[in-house]
Amino acid sequence: MFWQIPDGQQILLGHLPTTIPYAIQSGPLLSQEWMFEAVLAWAAQHSVYGSFVILCALAAAATPIFVYWAIRAFGISDVAAGIVAFLVVGSRFVGSAIRPETFAVDAFAIELFLLAQIKNRAWMIPVVVFWANLHASVVLAPIAAFAFFAGEFLNQKTFNRPVIQSLTLAIGVVLATLITPHGFHLWSYAFSLAVAPNPTREHLDTWRALTFDGPGSLAAVLPGLLLIGCFGIVRLRQYTSEIILAIICLILTITHERYAMFLVAGWAPALARSLDMRAGLEKLAAQRPRTTILAILPLIVFAVASGIPKLSTPVEPVGPWQAAAGIITDHHLAGNTYAPYMWAAYLPYRHLPVRLLIDAHGDPYGTAVWDDHLSLRNVRSNWRDVLVRRQITLVVMPVDSALAQAMLLDTSWRQVETRDGIVALSKQNSVSQR
């Protein structure tokens, strides 16, 4: 949140940030999460950050419920819907719940719910507009709409009125994604991250191809694959739309693991349909009392209860970044700075006079910045050249990092202080103090 709160503060002042003001060099910044950042910054400024955490917890707890409703809207039994909805809980291991993606997944599930109801499909437009101003993953909305149009066309094999209405809706969804401050640029941004060569995607694990070495992929993807392996997919023409969407979402997840949180909703109808018709749950549901969505109520209680203690927690959690900020403040340090990627933005968040090489924004930084960052982090042969070329006069790193250990042996750098596992090193004979 260290970079999202300052971005949100700029948005509340009436303008979208286009660059990172505290970066040594950054490319154009497309603030695709602007609505989330604005609300987050407002909550932080008005001492209701804990309430914002509760809101995110509720959104995360609502995802299985929305998926359940979507599955039921497709005419699938409540037993199968309940099982698949419970599997959605695994998607929470893919990333933090306090992210705009949490609300984006909910919007995706609501879209599926509306796609299953021909009479209510027009409500998708405001849902997509909300999603478009929240997160660039809104490109999934027209993909889903066109998947249903394709399925319905293959089912009807003619352009009859329902098929034409489905196509019109899909086009309307595309237009709805453009109702943002960024317009078409949102699509080019999404394309640059997902398809075109991009250093951010290359170096961040969240954009890597699907693997099964983490809890996210294991909990979100593996249970569904197990169901497919056991029962297969119901390949009937009237269910073509569900199958097409499931295949698209699975391909996206295989390509980039971060889509796993959307996969759990995208393939939910196809999985539940398979359980209904191949595992006999449809007959089971007819023979026993109807199950209830209240079975998921404990998940809601847990999500909210886990957030309540944070109502009084400061915006900034305890971590090594506070020691770094303390050293810089106490010694009046300033200037071009290199700090750990994940929390470097905490330093300007505290209004310290530093200019960073890179921080967790990620995507506004070009290939050259990423290369220099990796040269320093991995202590490549040119690491000294990077420090000189970028005119970096202050390095703040964990003392046990490879870079810190190398610099402690370099007489051209002065150890300012080591505190709580963080060391600050200043260039000798440089003006790095205020």
C-alpha positions as a printed NumPy array, in Angstrom:
array([[  0.   ,   0.   ,   0.   ],
       [  2.983,   2.322,   0.413],
       [  2.794,   3.494,  -3.189],
       [ -0.976,   3.199,  -3.621],
       [ -1.776,   5.615,  -0.813],
       [  0.359,   8.468,  -2.258],
       [ -1.115,   7.784,  -5.692],
       [ -4.599,   7.938,  -4.194],
       [ -3.768,  11.212,  -2.458],
       [ -2.834,  12.739,  -5.807],
       [ -6.123,  11.482,  -7.258],
       [ -8.056,  13.078,  -4.382],
       [ -6.329,  16.339,  -5.239],
       [ -7.969,  16.161,  -8.648],
       [ -5.447,  14.657, -11.032],
       [ -4.305,  11.177, -12.01 ],
       [ -0.574,  10.61 , -11.516],
       [  1.238,  10.171, -14.833],
       [  4.733,   9.564, -13.471],
       [  6.262,   8.542, -10.16 ],
       [  7.511,  11.827,  -8.698],
       [ 10.013,  10.226,  -6.341],
       [ 11.605,   7.93 ,  -8.944],
       [ 14.97 ,   8.644, -10.549],
       [ 13.441,   7.614, -13.863],
       [  9.994,   6.194, -14.65 ],
       [  7.91 ,   5.849, -17.742],
       [  4.253,   6.844, -18.15 ],
       [  2.093,   5.635, -15.27 ],
       [ -1.421,   4.466, -16.105],
       [ -3.388,   4.609, -12.871],
       [ -5.669,   1.683, -13.721],
       [ -6.574,   1.112, -10.059],
       [ -7.499,   4.75 ,  -9.481],
       [-10.868,   4.164,  -7.78 ],
       [ -9.415,   1.686,  -5.287],
       [ -6.464,   3.994,  -4.586],
       [ -8.707,   7.017,  -4.058],
       [-10.905,   5.208,  -1.521],
       [ -7.833,   3.739,   0.17 ],
       [ -6.166,   7.149,   0.487],
       [ -9.369,   8.716,   1.814],
       [ -9.664,   5.958,   4.426],
       [ -6.04 ,   6.453,   5.46 ],
       [ -6.468,  10.228,   5.749],
       [ -9.649,   9.993,   7.822],
       [ -8.457,   7.295,  10.266],
       [-10.891,   4.669,   9.001],
       [ -8.322,   2.396,   7.404],
       [ -9.612,  -0.476,   9.558],
       [-13.057,  -0.066,   8.038],
       [-11.472,  -0.305,   4.6  ],
       [ -9.859,  -3.583,   5.666],
       [-13.284,  -4.858,   6.77 ],
       [-14.743,  -3.86 ,   3.393],
       [-12.041,  -5.878,   1.617],
       [-12.625,  -8.824,   3.949],
       [-16.344,  -8.756,   3.136],
       [-15.588,  -8.607,  -0.589],
       [-13.307, -11.641,  -0.263],
       [-15.907, -13.544,   1.757],
       [-18.585, -12.65 ,  -0.796],
       [-16.758, -14.292,  -3.708],
       [-17.957, -17.867,  -2.947],
       [-21.487, -16.539,  -2.5  ],
       [-21.485, -14.725,  -5.842],
       [-20.085, -17.816,  -7.546],
       [-22.754, -19.95 ,  -5.867],
       [-25.507, -17.629,  -7.128],
       [-23.994, -17.657, -10.631],
       [-23.915, -21.453, -10.725],
       [-27.495, -21.696,  -9.485],
       [-28.564, -19.195, -12.154],
       [-27.331, -21.672, -14.772],
       [-29.881, -24.167, -13.453],
       [-27.364, -26.351, -11.633],
       [-28.29 , -28.047,  -8.366],
       [-27.493, -26.358,  -5.082],
       [-25.362, -29.299,  -3.911],
       [-22.978, -29.031,  -6.868],
       [-23.053, -25.228,  -6.594],
       [-22.15 , -25.412,  -2.917],
       [-19.204, -27.739,  -3.516],
       [-17.709, -25.622,  -6.3  ],
       [-18.366, -22.403,  -4.382],
       [-16.419, -23.828,  -1.46 ],
       [-13.489, -24.53 ,  -3.794],
       [-13.424, -20.804,  -4.597],
       [-12.059, -20.185,  -1.097],
       [ -8.713, -21.482,  -2.367],
       [ -8.391, -18.446,  -4.609],
       [ -7.776, -16.316,  -1.533],
       [ -4.327, -17.897,  -1.291],
       [ -3.382, -16.418,  -4.665],
       [ -2.89 , -12.944,  -3.223],
       [ -3.819, -10.509,  -0.514],
       [ -7.514,  -9.749,  -0.092],
       [ -6.737,  -6.055,   0.366],
       [ -6.3  ,  -5.512,  -3.354],
       [ -8.533,  -4.227,  -6.165],
       [ -8.442,  -7.722,  -7.697],
       [-10.673,  -8.887,  -4.836],
       [-13.488,  -6.658,  -6.053],
       [-12.674,  -7.467,  -9.688],
       [-13.254, -11.194,  -9.093],
       [-16.584, -10.366,  -7.473],
       [-17.515,  -8.292, -10.525],
       [-16.568, -11.222, -12.763],
       [-18.791, -13.589, -10.77 ],
       [-21.669, -11.098, -10.931],
       [-21.202, -10.874, -14.702],
       [-21.536, -14.654, -14.963],
       [-24.665, -14.497, -12.821],
       [-26.163, -11.951, -15.233],
       [-25.052, -13.872, -18.329],
       [-27.151, -16.791, -17.082],
       [-30.238, -14.567, -16.966],
       [-31.138, -13.287, -20.409],
       [-33.691, -10.777, -19.11 ],
       [-31.229,  -9.137, -16.696],
       [-28.134,  -9.044, -18.886],
       [-28.297,  -5.281, -19.397],
       [-27.228,  -4.854, -15.747],
       [-23.808,  -6.044, -16.851],
       [-23.036,  -2.59 , -18.266],
       [-22.845,  -0.725, -14.899],
       [-21.017,  -3.69 , -13.373],
       [-18.394,  -3.523, -16.138],
       [-18.059,   0.269, -15.83 ],
       [-17.363,  -0.151, -12.103],
       [-14.868,  -2.923, -12.836],
       [-13.116,  -0.869, -15.546],
       [-12.392,   1.932, -13.086],
       [-11.13 ,  -0.527, -10.499],
       [ -8.716,  -2.815, -12.339],
       [ -7.409,  -3.533, -15.852],
       [ -8.569,  -7.16 , -15.573],
       [-11.877,  -5.797, -16.918],
       [-10.692,  -7.075, -20.325],
       [-12.063, -10.419, -19.084],
       [-15.592,  -8.968, -19.157],
       [-15.916,  -8.765, -22.964],
       [-14.051, -12.069, -23.29 ],
       [-16.786, -13.717, -21.206],
       [-19.544, -11.917, -23.091],
       [-18.163, -12.967, -26.484],
       [-17.632, -16.52 , -25.214],
       [-21.351, -16.718, -24.465],
       [-22.23 , -15.18 , -27.806],
       [-20.024, -17.764, -29.569],
       [-21.58 , -20.603, -27.572],
       [-25.099, -19.448, -28.263],
       [-24.352, -19.032, -31.972],
       [-22.864, -22.535, -32.17 ],
       [-25.91 , -23.846, -30.36 ],
       [-28.468, -22.049, -32.545],
       [-26.392, -22.176, -35.758],
       [-28.153, -19.056, -36.975],
       [-28.279, -15.335, -36.273],
       [-31.687, -15.326, -34.686],
       [-32.902, -12.615, -32.334],
       [-31.403, -14.053, -29.101],
       [-28.019, -14.518, -30.788],
       [-28.064, -10.964, -32.178],
       [-28.975,  -9.658, -28.721],
       [-26.055, -11.606, -27.265],
       [-23.693, -10.063, -29.838],
       [-25.079,  -6.587, -29.158],
       [-24.532,  -7.087, -25.433],
       [-20.931,  -8.218, -26.001],
       [-20.247,  -5.087, -28.043],
       [-21.879,  -2.999, -25.316],
       [-19.585,  -4.592, -22.735],
       [-16.555,  -3.635, -24.846],
       [-17.78 ,  -0.027, -24.98 ],
       [-18.412,  -0.069, -21.225],
       [-14.741,  -0.876, -20.592],
       [-13.866,   2.447, -22.255],
       [-15.802,   4.546, -19.722],
       [-12.708,   5.308, -17.66 ],
       [-10.263,   8.216, -17.465],
       [ -7.973,   6.147, -19.706],
       [-10.306,   4.954, -22.467],
       [ -8.519,   2.838, -25.082],
       [ -5.235,   3.185, -23.168],
       [ -6.582,   0.729, -20.601],
       [ -6.659,  -1.952, -23.311],
       [ -3.175,  -1.149, -24.566],
       [ -1.941,  -1.269, -20.972],
       [ -3.521,  -4.682, -20.412],
       [ -2.094,  -5.919, -23.715],
       [  1.404,  -4.705, -22.829],
       [  1.317,  -6.61 , -19.546],
       [ -0.336,  -9.818, -20.737],
       [  0.955, -10.254, -24.286],
       [  3.64 ,  -7.811, -25.431],
       [  7.242,  -8.036, -24.148],
       [  7.259,  -6.362, -20.76 ],
       [ 10.003,  -6.295, -18.112],
       [  7.48 ,  -6.218, -15.26 ],
       [  5.902,  -9.478, -16.359],
       [  9.312, -10.996, -16.959],
       [ 10.613, -10.335, -13.46 ],
       [  7.545, -10.651, -11.203],
       [  6.456, -14.108, -10.056],
       [  2.764, -13.212, -10.287],
       [  3.103, -13.036, -14.068],
       [  4.951, -16.319, -14.483],
       [  3.47 , -19.401, -16.113],
       [  1.396, -21.696, -13.904],
       [  3.386, -23.841, -11.501],
       [  2.328, -25.85 ,  -8.483],
       [  4.978, -24.733,  -6.02 ],
       [  2.816, -22.284,  -4.081],
       [ -0.412, -22.332,  -2.072],
       [ -2.218, -20.148,  -4.604],
       [ -1.938, -22.46 ,  -7.574],
       [ -2.393, -25.545,  -5.442],
       [ -5.529, -24.342,  -3.683],
       [ -7.15 , -22.477,  -6.573],
       [ -6.332, -24.653,  -9.585],
       [ -5.536, -28.196,  -8.493],
       [ -8.963, -29.048,  -6.95 ],
       [-10.723, -28.058, -10.17 ],
       [ -8.283, -30.038, -12.299],
       [ -8.933, -33.015, -10.021],
       [-12.676, -32.728, -10.661],
       [-12.097, -32.522, -14.412],
       [ -9.828, -35.55 , -14.251],
       [-12.42 , -37.568, -12.345],
       [-15.624, -36.536, -14.11 ],
       [-14.596, -34.731, -17.288],
       [-16.656, -31.936, -18.844],
       [-20.245, -32.283, -20.015],
       [-19.916, -31.751, -23.779],
       [-23.483, -30.963, -24.782],
       [-24.196, -28.255, -27.326],
       [-26.409, -26.227, -25.017],
       [-23.517, -25.876, -22.587],
       [-20.952, -24.722, -25.165],
       [-20.706, -21.213, -23.691],
       [-19.708, -22.544, -20.272],
       [-17.043, -24.793, -21.826],
       [-15.58 , -22.026, -23.995],
       [-15.248, -19.673, -21.03 ],
       [-13.7  , -22.408, -18.866],
       [-11.113, -23.19 , -21.553],
       [-10.214, -19.522, -22.051],
       [ -9.774, -18.931, -18.312],
       [ -7.668, -22.08 , -17.967],
       [ -5.408, -21.05 , -20.865],
       [ -4.944, -17.59 , -19.345],
       [ -4.042, -19.144, -15.986],
       [ -1.552, -21.553, -17.553],
       [  0.063, -18.585, -19.275],
       [  0.013, -16.261, -16.236],
       [ -0.584, -17.662, -12.778],
       [ -2.208, -14.472, -11.52 ],
       [ -5.382, -15.326, -13.469],
       [ -5.966, -18.231, -11.07 ],
       [ -8.209, -16.051,  -8.899],
       [-10.447, -15.421, -11.933],
       [-10.292, -19.038, -13.075],
       [-12.168, -20.222, -10.   ],
       [-15.188, -18.218, -11.163],
       [-14.708, -18.693, -14.909],
       [-14.819, -22.478, -14.841],
       [-17.268, -22.814, -11.933],
       [-20.381, -23.415, -14.115],
       [-18.624, -26.11 , -16.169],
       [-17.266, -27.845, -13.049],
       [-20.596, -27.75 , -11.255],
       [-22.381, -29.008, -14.367],
       [-19.994, -31.956, -14.469],
       [-20.644, -32.774, -10.803],
       [-24.365, -32.494, -11.388],
       [-24.561, -34.805, -14.374],
       [-21.512, -37.059, -14.046],
       [-21.337, -37.497, -10.256],
       [-25.069, -37.841,  -9.743],
       [-25.431, -34.804,  -7.505],
       [-28.473, -33.643,  -9.42 ],
       [-30.365, -36.734,  -8.236],
       [-28.962, -36.362,  -4.747],
       [-30.2  , -32.776,  -4.548],
       [-33.725, -33.914,  -5.492],
       [-33.823, -36.616,  -2.822],
       [-32.736, -34.674,   0.23 ],
       [-33.695, -31.334,   1.819],
       [-32.331, -28.365,  -0.052],
       [-28.961, -27.18 ,   1.19 ],
       [-28.564, -23.523,   1.94 ],
       [-26.132, -20.739,   1.197],
       [-25.972, -20.203,   4.966],
       [-23.444, -23.045,   4.986],
       [-20.917, -20.46 ,   3.84 ],
       [-21.84 , -18.124,   6.715],
       [-18.875, -19.297,   8.88 ],
       [-16.527, -18.078,   6.127],
       [-18.066, -14.606,   6.333],
       [-17.796, -14.551,  10.13 ],
       [-14.16 , -15.625,   9.962],
       [-13.271, -13.012,   7.324],
       [-14.871, -10.179,   9.276],
       [-13.513, -11.326,  12.641],
       [ -9.978, -11.46 ,  11.235],
       [-10.293,  -7.812,  10.224],
       [-11.879,  -6.397,  13.37 ],
       [ -8.607,  -6.255,  15.376],
       [ -7.15 ,  -4.073,  12.596],
       [ -9.666,  -1.311,  13.235],
       [ -7.155,   0.356,  15.567],
       [ -4.03 ,  -0.704,  13.697],
       [ -2.043,   2.113,  12.068],
       [ -1.904,   2.218,   8.288],
       [  1.71 ,   1.132,   8.327],
       [  2.494,  -2.383,   9.609],
       [  5.669,  -3.11 ,  11.522],
       [  8.59 ,  -4.068,   9.309],
       [ 12.202,  -3.345,   8.337],
       [ 11.085,  -0.289,   6.365],
       [ 10.522,   1.565,   9.623],
       [ 14.121,   1.001,  10.682],
       [ 15.244,   2.278,   7.275],
       [ 13.111,   5.397,   7.62 ],
       [ 14.443,   5.942,  11.137],
       [ 18.066,   5.846,   9.972],
       [ 17.38 ,   8.269,   7.112],
       [ 15.516,  10.658,   9.411],
       [ 18.043,  10.576,  12.259],
       [ 21.043,  11.128,   9.966],
       [ 19.292,  13.603,   7.628],
       [ 20.052,  11.521,   4.543],
       [ 18.772,  12.371,   1.077],
       [ 19.424,  11.851,  -2.64 ],
       [ 19.167,   9.108,  -5.222],
       [ 18.501,   5.892,  -3.356],
       [ 18.363,   2.155,  -3.902],
       [ 16.222,   0.128,  -1.493],
       [ 14.404,  -3.247,  -1.606],
       [ 11.832,  -3.379,  -4.383],
       [  8.89 ,  -4.463,  -2.21 ],
       [  9.014,  -1.642,   0.34 ],
       [ 11.15 ,   1.095,  -1.183],
       [  8.038,   3.282,  -1.621],
       [  7.661,   3.461,   2.152],
       [ 10.468,   6.034,   2.282],
       [  8.735,   8.699,   0.128],
       [  5.436,   7.639,   1.725],
       [  6.998,   8.992,   4.921],
       [  7.887,  12.173,   2.974],
       [ 11.615,  11.502,   3.164],
       [ 13.767,  13.373,   0.578],
       [ 14.85 ,  10.342,  -1.435],
       [ 14.561,   9.518,  -5.139],
       [ 14.24 ,   5.797,  -5.785],
       [ 15.64 ,   3.653,  -8.551],
       [ 12.606,   1.333,  -8.41 ],
       [  9.708,   0.423,  -6.152],
       [  6.716,  -1.9  ,  -6.143],
       [  4.815,   0.105,  -8.76 ],
       [  6.533,  -2.258, -11.186],
       [  5.033,  -1.445, -14.554],
       [  6.061,   2.226, -15.072],
       [  9.72 ,   1.188, -15.008],
       [ 11.35 ,   0.379, -18.326],
       [ 13.738,  -2.414, -19.231],
       [ 16.809,  -0.318, -18.43 ],
       [ 15.618,   0.39 , -14.878],
       [ 14.732,  -3.255, -14.293],
       [ 18.156,  -4.347, -15.584],
       [ 19.909,  -1.919, -13.258],
       [ 17.759,  -3.042, -10.338],
       [ 18.649,  -6.689, -10.97 ],
       [ 22.332,  -5.824, -11.372],
       [ 22.303,  -4.283,  -7.904],
       [ 20.11 ,  -6.876,  -6.242],
       [ 22.122,  -9.797,  -7.641],
       [ 25.493,  -8.   ,  -7.401],
       [ 26.324,  -8.505, -11.047],
       [ 29.713,  -7.501, -12.384],
       [ 28.457,  -4.036, -13.364],
       [ 26.849,  -3.128, -10.046],
       [ 29.341,  -0.334,  -9.35 ],
       [ 28.745,   1.128, -12.798],
       [ 25.009,   1.23 , -12.107],
       [ 25.524,   3.183,  -8.895],
       [ 27.707,   5.712, -10.711],
       [ 25.511,   6.052, -13.787],
       [ 22.316,   6.468, -11.74 ],
       [ 24.137,   8.84 ,  -9.358],
       [ 22.984,   6.776,  -6.404],
       [ 24.499,   8.125,  -3.202],
       [ 22.418,   6.188,  -0.659],
       [ 21.754,   2.445,  -0.408],
       [ 19.427,   1.05 ,   2.266],
       [ 19.298,  -2.744,   2.361],
       [ 19.048,  -5.714,   4.732],
       [ 22.515,  -6.086,   6.196],
       [ 22.671,  -9.762,   5.226],
       [ 21.872,  -9.062,   1.55 ],
       [ 24.552,  -9.765,  -1.038],
       [ 24.696,  -6.108,  -2.093],
       [ 25.131,  -4.806,   1.454],
       [ 27.89 ,  -7.315,   2.149],
       [ 29.728,  -6.29 ,  -1.028],
       [ 29.399,  -2.588,  -0.292],
       [ 30.625,  -2.97 ,   3.275],
       [ 33.929,  -4.104,   1.765],
       [ 34.069,  -1.14 ,  -0.596],
       [ 36.025,   1.78 ,   0.913],
       [ 34.215,   4.275,  -1.323],
       [ 31.063,   3.711,   0.711],
       [ 30.518,   4.709,   4.334],
       [ 28.365,   2.68 ,   6.733],
       [ 25.985,   5.196,   8.291],
       [ 24.189,   2.893,  10.737],
       [ 22.858,  -0.627,  11.12 ],
       [ 19.504,  -0.91 ,  12.86 ],
       [ 17.198,  -3.919,  13.224],
       [ 18.853,  -5.785,  10.386],
       [ 18.897,  -2.786,   8.013],
       [ 22.076,  -1.005,   6.988],
       [ 22.353,   2.402,   5.326],
       [ 25.434,   3.132,   3.237],
       [ 26.319,   6.574,   1.943],
       [ 28.739,   7.434,  -0.844],
       [ 31.963,   8.888,   0.497],
       [ 32.535,  12.575,  -0.317],
       [ 28.99 ,  12.955,  -1.673],
       [ 26.279,  15.371,  -0.652],
       [ 23.792,  12.811,   0.624],
       [ 22.6  ,  14.745,   3.622],
       [ 20.149,  17.587,   3.873]])
